[in-house]
């Protein structure tokens, strides 16, 4: 196995291609990088910035250089003894017209070889979706879009399509017959006898005539024009499709496909099926076999139906290649030893390392400063529970309802629900999900004791909170730990739902609300602990050295909430509570008049204001900088932050006035000489000691058990905020120049050349 010495994460996109990386090969080598750690490089939606919205896993994206460009880059890197770890996405693909398996289903329905490729419930309890898949992409209710002409039929060289704005889905082939029967008098002689042909031949003949016969083309265009003018015919044509177009909000209540988190345009695959598994990994395994890939990184393993089964399959195919998984573990949670992997991508390390720079002794002081500023006390555990509940019932209620259906299907075998109502059982399932203290459990064919403990802990808390659900929760526990085969699917689906619920409720909601010290609000973080003791960090490293020595030591990733040096700076505040308290009290006082009243309350509210001050302290650039660009970055970030918090505004229902007022507040305070004078005094202290935190952080990362991982550009100050801010262009010319100067230094050069 090619075990890395140090990894370097690259984010490929149309703005950073294989050729760009090729130009930097010597730079990577001089840095001491042994393995490039590449973001997804497979064909994704046009213009994709992340690569995670894949449309074809068996084609390398031409936008970033294609297959030939990839092989050329890897070959050049090999000459410098640099290997390649590839990030792969087995859990989902883009719900998009360029997704070939999906469009094949749209064209052929049950006759398609891909009919069971995606995690779609074709036999759903929702009557109008039986045999169809929800397509929640309309920006308005369906009938409004239809009657106002925003949904149309269209015919091109590729055949019949249904169009809404930029969305374009192919029509089911057997609905072509309906199109030809609507207005037979418009048909030219070539088209009149086509309806007798079987579907496949009809499709090919129609496309051929449209492309080669001007009379047929004119006739087809006239029929389509007639259909678009007559909404009854258009509606009937649309109703014959495999997909059901609907308002995007519908997916929060009724949905029959599994999404990645709550993102409608990412549809999950049935990776647990061997045929699907083989299709998704065909190119990946071929590149491993040819030794172009030395290792794999599995994205979001928590989202898989049966992670253990999946990882065993992968390991069997790649044998001794390096294998790591993206998995989020809570503080005392440990990676299952049964997993045949080298380790994790390093969020566990990140949070333990970050935690030792927070002065735990000052927890009560900081909680007090925060509570006084916002005017109330916040119970962290209760907040997380409430926000998970908000996400479950407002954004994922359809997913919860689908989970209940798995119980209903087997009600005869599970004691006829013991005379309990479906509604109360649904509530019980929801409460266990909301109280689960980890992202998910990993039952496969047996239970680990730790998993059992987490489920029982959630049940006990749910009973305490909801004594009226005592019997329902007993019933849940009984079937969850029973060995009945009929409930295994329910258990696996329950675990699959637990992970996105935790991610959305904790990371993408509570972490934007609970703000005593936001450097602790990180993916996999535990801010209620207010740091980590040196003893705990030492014990964690001992455990890791013994059990998972090949895990990555990450400090920044493409998914972190803020760059590593922002966290290092903000952690300084934990050591100077008196100075921080004095500063925020003063800032709150002098900036109060800059707030605006929106819908009866001041904007920003005190919690958002407290969040802002920490963000400024953490992200404010060194020396001279472009203030306009910085302001744009901060304002964009704050809009995202307050939408994630879902208090005054949200992605589902944005309050543009609140967002704009918050942005104006930031602009005003950054122009105020009294604020800037006070801010700069504290900033000088925090940024100075933040440097030492950052340097210490790097040294500990490199010397701790595990493999040091470096996120693109973090060789210099990583003062980036959450995606998309952390995907901005990296100035590699500056980095190459600095590195060369270091190497030329006689003393440092000797050390580097002796590596």
Number of C-alpha atoms within 10 A of each C-alpha: 10 14 16 24 16 20 26 22 22 19 19 24 22 16 14 17 21 23 14 14 18 19 11 14 20 15 18 21 15 16 14 17 23 22 27 25 25 19 22 25 29 27 24 28 22 15 11 16 17 20 23 22 24 29 25 20 23 16 17 20 28 18 20 21 22 17 16 11 18 20 15 14 19 21 16 14 23 15 10 15 12 21 24 25 26 23 23 24 22 24 25 27 27 23 22 20 17 18 19 13 19 23 21 18 22 24 24 20 21 14 10 16 12 19 18 18 21 22 19 22 19 18 12 18 13 13 9 12 19 15 16 22 21 23 21 23 20 20 14 14 15 19 14 14 17 18 15 9 13 13 25 22 23 20 19 13 13 14 20 24 19 20 16 19 10 6 13 17 21 23 26 26 23 19 19 19 17 15 19 20 14 14 14 13 11 19 20 15 10 13 21 14 12 18 16 10 12 12 18 12 13 20 22 14 16 22 20 16 17 23 15 12 13 11 16 22 23 15 19 25 17 15 24 22 15 17 22 20 14 12 18 13 16 20 19 13 19 21 15 16 24 25 22 17 20 19 18 19 17 17 24 19 15 19 26 24 23 24 26 18 19 17 12 21 18 21 22 23 25 20 23 18 14 12 13 18 18 15 15 23 19 14 16 21 17 15 15 20 15 9 14 19 20 25 25 25 24 22 22 20 23 24 24 25 25 20 20 19 14 19 20 14 17 20 17 10 15 20 13 12 20 22 27 25 24 17 21 25 19 16 17 9 14 14 16 14 10 10 17 16 23 19 26 25 25 26 26 26 25 24 26 23 26 24 27 19 25 25 18 17 13 15 19 11 15 23 18 15 20 23 16 13 18 16 11 11 12 16 10 16 12 11 18 23 20 17 23 28 22 19 23 26 17 13 21 23 20 21 25 23 19 22 20 20 17 18 24 15 13 15 15 11 14 18 11 12 18 12 8 12 10 15 10 15 20 18 17 25 20 23 24 25 29 25 25 23 19 21 22 24 24 21 19 15 10 9 13 13 8 14 17 15 13 18 21 15 16 20 24 16 16 23 20 12 13 14 12 12 18 17 16 24 24 15 18 20 16 12 18 19 16 13 12 11 9 17 21 19 14 21 21 19 20 24 22 23 24 23 25 25 26 28 19 21 25 27 22 21 25 24 26 23 25 22 23 25 24 23 32 25 25 21 23 25 25 19 21 16 13 23 26 21 19 14 10 15 18 13 12 19 20 15 14 20 15 9 14 19 17 23 27 29 28 26 25 25 24 20 14 21 26 27 26 28 27 27 32 28 28 26 27 25 26 24 18 15 16 13 12 19 19 11 18 20 13 14 20 16 10 14 17 14 10 17 18 18 13 15 10 7 11 17 25 26 16 16 19 20 21 21 20 19 16 22 21 17 20 30 22 17 15 11 5 6 10 8 12 10 10 14 15 13 15 22 20 15 18 20 20 18 23 25 22 21 22 20 12 19 20 17 13 12 10 15 15 13 15 23 23 14 19 26 20 18 21 23 17 14 16 16 10 12 10 14 18 15 11 14 18 14 11 17 20 13 15 22 24 13 16 24 16 14 22 21 13 14 20 19 12 14 22 17 11 18 22 26 23 25 27 24 21 21 20 20 12 12 15 20 21 24 22 17 17 15 17 23 19 11 11 13 10 13 10 10 16 17 11 13 15 13 12 14 16 13 11 9 10 12 14 12 11 14 10 6 7
